[in-house]
Amino acid sequence: MDSLIPTNPALQHEIEEEFGELQLEIVHCELCGDYHPPELHLARYSAFEDDEPAEA
């Protein structure tokens, strides 16, 4: 079976140029415990609105 890792530097560079804009930065999120782009949780959220008290 052929290797899926390109060994030709020119081909590797061409692939990186072609698909470079499609790369996503993925980080581990401490808020939800999942992996996703870092800008997903820009604003902190709460289970209740600030002006509504939580029901007991």
CNS distance restraints for C-alpha pairs under 8 A (distance, minus, plus):
assign (resid   6 and name CA) (resid  11 and name CA) 7.08 0.50 0.50
assign (resid   6 and name CA) (resid  12 and name CA) 6.16 0.50 0.50
assign (resid   7 and name CA) (resid  12 and name CA) 7.53 0.50 0.50
assign (resid   8 and name CA) (resid  12 and name CA) 6.24 0.50 0.50
assign (resid   9 and name CA) (resid  13 and name CA) 6.14 0.50 0.50
assign (resid  10 and name CA) (resid  14 and name CA) 6.20 0.50 0.50
assign (resid  11 and name CA) (resid  15 and name CA) 6.15 0.50 0.50
assign (resid  12 and name CA) (resid  16 and name CA) 6.22 0.50 0.50
assign (resid  13 and name CA) (resid  17 and name CA) 6.20 0.50 0.50
assign (resid  14 and name CA) (resid  18 and name CA) 6.15 0.50 0.50
assign (resid  15 and name CA) (resid  19 and name CA) 6.11 0.50 0.50
assign (resid  15 and name CA) (resid  20 and name CA) 7.86 0.50 0.50
assign (resid  16 and name CA) (resid  20 and name CA) 5.10 0.50 0.50
assign (resid  19 and name CA) (resid  23 and name CA) 7.13 0.50 0.50
assign (resid  24 and name CA) (resid  37 and name CA) 6.84 0.50 0.50
assign (resid  25 and name CA) (resid  36 and name CA) 7.79 0.50 0.50
assign (resid  25 and name CA) (resid  37 and name CA) 5.54 0.50 0.50
assign (resid  25 and name CA) (resid  38 and name CA) 7.23 0.50 0.50
assign (resid  26 and name CA) (resid  35 and name CA) 6.09 0.50 0.50
assign (resid  26 and name CA) (resid  36 and name CA) 4.90 0.50 0.50
assign (resid  26 and name CA) (resid  37 and name CA) 4.63 0.50 0.50
assign (resid  26 and name CA) (resid  38 and name CA) 6.66 0.50 0.50
assign (resid  27 and name CA) (resid  35 and name CA) 5.37 0.50 0.50
assign (resid  27 and name CA) (resid  36 and name CA) 5.66 0.50 0.50
assign (resid  27 and name CA) (resid  37 and name CA) 6.07 0.50 0.50
assign (resid  27 and name CA) (resid  38 and name CA) 6.00 0.50 0.50
assign (resid  28 and name CA) (resid  33 and name CA) 6.68 0.50 0.50
assign (resid  28 and name CA) (resid  34 and name CA) 5.87 0.50 0.50
assign (resid  28 and name CA) (resid  35 and name CA) 4.52 0.50 0.50
assign (resid  28 and name CA) (resid  36 and name CA) 6.78 0.50 0.50
assign (resid  29 and name CA) (resid  33 and name CA) 5.20 0.50 0.50
assign (resid  29 and name CA) (resid  34 and name CA) 5.53 0.50 0.50
assign (resid  29 and name CA) (resid  35 and name CA) 5.93 0.50 0.50
assign (resid  29 and name CA) (resid  36 and name CA) 7.15 0.50 0.50
assign (resid  29 and name CA) (resid  38 and name CA) 7.62 0.50 0.50
assign (resid  30 and name CA) (resid  34 and name CA) 7.71 0.50 0.50
assign (resid  36 and name CA) (resid  40 and name CA) 7.10 0.50 0.50
assign (resid  48 and name CA) (resid  52 and name CA) 6.57 0.50 0.50
assign (resid  48 and name CA) (resid  53 and name CA) 7.40 0.50 0.50
assign (resid  48 and name CA) (resid  54 and name CA) 6.58 0.50 0.50
assign (resid  49 and name CA) (resid  53 and name CA) 7.80 0.50 0.50
